[in-house]
Amino acid sequence: MQQFCVFGNPIAHSKSPLLHNTTFMSLGFEARYGRYLLKIPDELGATFSMLKLQGANITVPFKEVAFAQSHEVRGIAKEIGAVNTWVREGEKIIGYNTDAQGFFMCVQEWNLRNALILGAGGSAKALAFILRQNGITTHIINRSKTRLEDFARNGFVCFTPQNFHSTKPYDIVINTTPAGLNDELLPLQETLLRAILSQARYGFDLIYGRQTPFLKLAKDLGLQTSDGAQMLINQAALSSEFFSFGAISTKDALTCMNALGL
C-alpha cells in the first residue's frame, strides 16, 4: 500500500489526512496518508526517504526547503521558488506547487484588480505569482526587510510596516503569516492594519479552522471574509491528481473533499 503524509511544524491541527484518506477510500485508491512533525528542516528529504513515501505535502515552514531539496521542480513552482507537493518518480523527488492554483480557485470570481499580501514566506510567494499571472497588481508587506529581497528581485512592490504607503485601496488583503494560528496576535500593528482593511473589499486568511484576529477585524470593518479551508481543499485535490498520476482527477477529489463540510 502506498504511503503519503504532510510535513510541517506545527502539524497536529492539519486536516490533510482526513481529506486525503477520505478521497483514497471513496475512490478505491490503495493508499494511506498521515502527518509528520518535522523539527530539523535539513532532514526533510532524508525523512521522506526513510518513511518510504510515494508522495507528501509540505506546509509551514518548509516549502522553500522542499523546493531546495527537490530533485526536479515542475510547473509554476519553478517561478515561485516554493514547493508544497512531492511525488516520487523512481529515485527522484519531483516538486510541485498546488497552493497557487488552489488559492486562485477561491478568488477567481471576485473581480480583483489589486492585492496586498501580509507575509513573505513560501505561501506568500505562491499567491504573489499566481495573482500577477492573472493580471492582478500585487504588493507585499512584511516585518523583515530581508525576507522581501527575493520578492523585490522578482519585480514586486514591497513594504515594511515602517515605510508602507499606497495611493490606492486594495481589493483584497491576504494574511499568509502564522499570526492567529496558535495565539491572538495580528499580523501587523492594529492601527496600520485597520487603516488598510477599512478601504478593502475582501479579507482572506490562509489559516483555517478558527476565526483569527485578522479575520475578526476584517469582518468588524464590513469586509467579506474567507479563511483558508477551501484553499486547503483545492490544493489537496490538485495534489491527489499528482499523487495518483492522474488516476484520481482533481474534480473527483474535490467532490469527496467538499462533502466533508470543513
PLY file of the C-alpha trace (Angstrom):
ply
format ascii 1.0
element vertex 262
property float x
property float y
property float z
element edge 261
property int vertex1
property int vertex2
end_header
0.00 0.00 0.00
1.31 3.43 -0.93
2.10 5.85 1.91
1.77 9.64 1.91
1.94 12.33 4.59
2.11 16.03 5.32
5.25 17.57 6.86
5.05 20.70 8.98
5.71 22.35 12.33
3.18 22.71 13.91
1.21 19.91 12.28
-1.27 18.46 14.81
-4.02 20.78 13.52
-3.71 19.59 9.90
-6.86 18.30 8.18
-4.86 16.92 5.25
-5.01 13.28 6.49
-8.81 13.50 6.73
-9.10 14.98 3.23
-6.77 12.54 1.51
-7.80 9.36 3.34
-11.46 10.10 2.66
-10.68 10.56 -1.03
-8.50 7.46 -1.25
-11.14 5.29 0.42
-14.06 6.75 -1.53
-12.36 6.27 -4.89
-10.75 2.89 -4.16
-7.16 4.11 -4.27
-4.93 1.84 -2.19
-3.05 4.34 -0.03
-2.85 5.87 3.44
-1.95 9.42 4.46
-0.53 10.63 7.79
1.15 13.66 9.34
4.75 14.17 10.45
6.13 16.80 12.84
9.47 17.78 11.30
11.86 19.55 13.64
15.03 19.83 11.55
14.49 21.35 8.07
17.60 19.78 6.56
16.19 16.32 7.33
13.09 16.71 5.13
14.37 14.73 2.16
16.02 12.07 4.30
12.85 11.63 6.35
10.75 11.34 3.17
13.02 8.51 2.01
13.22 6.86 5.44
9.41 6.69 5.63
9.32 5.15 2.14
6.71 7.66 0.99
5.31 7.82 -2.52
4.44 11.47 -2.04
3.90 14.19 0.51
2.55 17.65 1.14
4.80 20.20 2.78
3.42 23.05 4.85
4.74 25.87 7.06
7.65 26.49 7.43
9.28 24.07 4.99
8.05 24.99 1.48
11.26 26.72 0.43
13.28 23.87 1.94
11.20 21.43 -0.12
11.98 23.45 -3.24
15.71 23.29 -2.50
15.64 19.54 -1.77
13.58 18.53 -4.82
15.50 16.64 -7.48
13.30 18.29 -10.13
10.73 21.09 -9.91
7.86 21.41 -12.38
5.22 23.96 -13.29
4.71 27.30 -11.57
6.80 26.10 -8.60
9.91 26.88 -10.67
8.95 30.56 -10.71
7.69 30.66 -7.14
10.70 29.01 -5.51
8.45 27.12 -3.09
7.07 23.57 -3.21
4.14 22.11 -1.26
3.80 18.76 -3.05
6.34 15.99 -3.53
5.90 12.92 -5.71
8.39 10.08 -6.06
9.22 9.08 -9.62
11.71 6.25 -9.50
14.61 7.56 -7.43
13.69 11.20 -7.98
11.62 13.53 -5.80
9.54 15.78 -8.06
8.34 19.09 -6.61
5.11 20.90 -7.48
3.17 23.83 -6.09
-0.60 23.42 -5.77
-1.03 26.30 -3.31
-1.01 28.86 -6.10
-3.83 27.39 -8.18
-5.65 26.21 -5.05
-5.81 29.79 -3.80
-6.78 31.28 -7.13
-9.68 28.86 -7.46
-11.09 30.56 -4.33
-10.96 34.12 -5.67
-11.22 33.88 -9.44
-14.84 35.13 -9.47
-14.13 38.14 -7.22
-13.12 40.57 -9.98
-9.90 41.59 -8.23
-7.70 44.36 -9.58
-5.08 44.56 -6.85
-3.99 42.77 -3.69
-1.85 43.21 -0.59
-0.15 40.13 0.85
0.89 40.11 4.51
3.99 37.96 4.97
6.88 36.85 2.78
7.19 33.07 3.13
6.60 30.25 0.69
2.82 30.63 0.68
3.12 34.36 0.03
5.32 33.61 -2.98
2.75 31.21 -4.41
-0.05 33.74 -4.08
2.02 36.64 -5.42
2.97 34.80 -8.59
-0.49 33.40 -9.36
-2.15 36.77 -8.77
0.32 38.56 -11.03
-0.01 35.80 -13.63
-3.73 36.62 -13.74
-3.23 40.35 -14.17
-3.77 41.39 -10.54
-1.37 44.04 -9.22
0.20 42.60 -6.07
2.10 44.29 -3.25
3.82 42.63 -0.28
4.25 43.87 3.29
6.46 42.08 5.80
8.16 42.97 9.06
11.55 41.66 7.96
13.14 43.55 5.06
15.49 40.66 4.34
12.59 38.34 3.50
11.34 40.88 0.95
14.53 40.90 -1.13
13.51 37.93 -3.29
10.11 39.48 -3.99
11.75 42.78 -4.98
14.13 40.95 -7.34
11.07 39.45 -9.00
9.52 42.86 -9.58
7.01 43.08 -6.74
6.42 46.32 -4.85
7.39 45.63 -1.25
6.94 47.41 2.05
7.88 47.05 5.67
5.38 48.47 8.18
7.70 51.43 8.72
7.75 52.52 5.06
4.26 51.43 3.99
2.38 53.77 1.67
-0.19 53.14 -1.01
-2.06 55.54 -3.24
-4.96 53.17 -3.91
-7.16 50.93 -1.73
-6.64 47.18 -2.10
-9.47 44.93 -3.29
-8.16 42.10 -1.13
-5.80 41.82 1.84
-4.39 38.34 2.43
-2.74 37.09 5.61
-0.13 34.42 4.90
1.63 34.73 8.28
1.08 32.30 11.20
-0.29 35.15 13.36
-3.52 33.87 14.89
-2.80 30.18 14.35
-2.00 29.41 17.98
-2.35 32.87 19.52
-4.42 36.06 19.40
-1.88 38.16 17.51
-2.49 40.33 14.45
-0.05 40.12 11.51
0.53 43.89 11.65
0.20 46.63 14.24
-3.54 47.20 14.69
-3.65 50.87 13.74
-1.91 50.22 10.41
-3.90 47.08 9.69
-7.18 48.79 10.49
-6.33 51.63 8.10
-5.52 49.17 5.30
-8.57 46.96 5.83
-11.00 49.86 6.14
-10.55 50.57 2.42
-10.54 46.96 1.19
-13.36 44.70 -0.06
-12.12 41.25 0.97
-10.07 39.79 3.81
-8.55 36.34 3.28
-6.59 34.32 5.86
-4.74 31.15 4.90
-5.29 29.83 8.43
-8.39 27.66 8.72
-10.48 26.13 11.47
-10.82 29.25 13.61
-11.69 32.92 13.31
-8.32 34.60 13.60
-7.91 38.13 14.99
-7.17 39.24 11.41
-10.47 37.86 10.10
-12.39 39.20 13.09
-11.04 42.69 12.47
-11.80 42.45 8.76
-15.35 41.27 9.47
-15.90 44.02 12.05
-14.89 46.55 9.39
-17.50 45.18 6.98
-15.31 43.18 4.62
-16.31 39.90 3.06
-14.03 37.32 4.65
-12.74 33.84 3.95
-10.42 31.51 5.83
-8.10 29.01 4.19
-10.36 25.94 4.35
-11.40 25.95 0.69
-7.85 26.72 -0.41
-6.70 23.72 1.65
-9.27 21.53 -0.09
-8.39 22.85 -3.54
-4.65 22.34 -3.15
-5.23 18.89 -1.67
-7.42 17.88 -4.60
-4.80 19.09 -7.05
-2.14 17.18 -5.09
-4.24 14.00 -5.24
-4.07 14.05 -9.01
-0.26 14.26 -8.84
-0.07 11.56 -6.13
-2.11 9.13 -8.23
-0.51 10.04 -11.58
-3.96 11.01 -12.86
-5.92 8.03 -11.53
-7.76 10.47 -9.24
-8.98 13.57 -11.05
-9.00 16.93 -9.32
-12.75 17.12 -9.98
-13.46 13.77 -8.26
-11.18 14.63 -5.35
-12.97 17.97 -4.88
-16.31 16.18 -4.75
-15.07 13.85 -1.99
-13.32 16.56 0.00
-16.06 19.19 -0.22
-18.58 16.61 1.02
-16.77 16.64 4.39
-18.08 20.14 5.04
-14.91 21.54 6.59
0 1
1 2
2 3
3 4
4 5
5 6
6 7
7 8
8 9
9 10
10 11
11 12
12 13
13 14
14 15
15 16
16 17
17 18
18 19
19 20
20 21
21 22
22 23
23 24
24 25
25 26
26 27
27 28
28 29
29 30
30 31
31 32
32 33
33 34
34 35
35 36
36 37
37 38
38 39
39 40
40 41
41 42
42 43
43 44
44 45
45 46
46 47
47 48
48 49
49 50
50 51
51 52
52 53
53 54
54 55
55 56
56 57
57 58
58 59
59 60
60 61
61 62
62 63
63 64
64 65
65 66
66 67
67 68
68 69
69 70
70 71
71 72
72 73
73 74
74 75
75 76
76 77
77 78
78 79
79 80
80 81
81 82
82 83
83 84
84 85
85 86
86 87
87 88
88 89
89 90
90 91
91 92
92 93
93 94
94 95
95 96
96 97
97 98
98 99
99 100
100 101
101 102
102 103
103 104
104 105
105 106
106 107
107 108
108 109
109 110
110 111
111 112
112 113
113 114
114 115
115 116
116 117
117 118
118 119
119 120
120 121
121 122
122 123
123 124
124 125
125 126
126 127
127 128
128 129
129 130
130 131
131 132
132 133
133 134
134 135
135 136
136 137
137 138
138 139
139 140
140 141
141 142
142 143
143 144
144 145
145 146
146 147
147 148
148 149
149 150
150 151
151 152
152 153
153 154
154 155
155 156
156 157
157 158
158 159
159 160
160 161
161 162
162 163
163 164
164 165
165 166
166 167
167 168
168 169
169 170
170 171
171 172
172 173
173 174
174 175
175 176
176 177
177 178
178 179
179 180
180 181
181 182
182 183
183 184
184 185
185 186
186 187
187 188
188 189
189 190
190 191
191 192
192 193
193 194
194 195
195 196
196 197
197 198
198 199
199 200
200 201
201 202
202 203
203 204
204 205
205 206
206 207
207 208
208 209
209 210
210 211
211 212
212 213
213 214
214 215
215 216
216 217
217 218
218 219
219 220
220 221
221 222
222 223
223 224
224 225
225 226
226 227
227 228
228 229
229 230
230 231
231 232
232 233
233 234
234 235
235 236
236 237
237 238
238 239
239 240
240 241
241 242
242 243
243 244
244 245
245 246
246 247
247 248
248 249
249 250
250 251
251 252
252 253
253 254
254 255
255 256
256 257
257 258
258 259
259 260
260 261
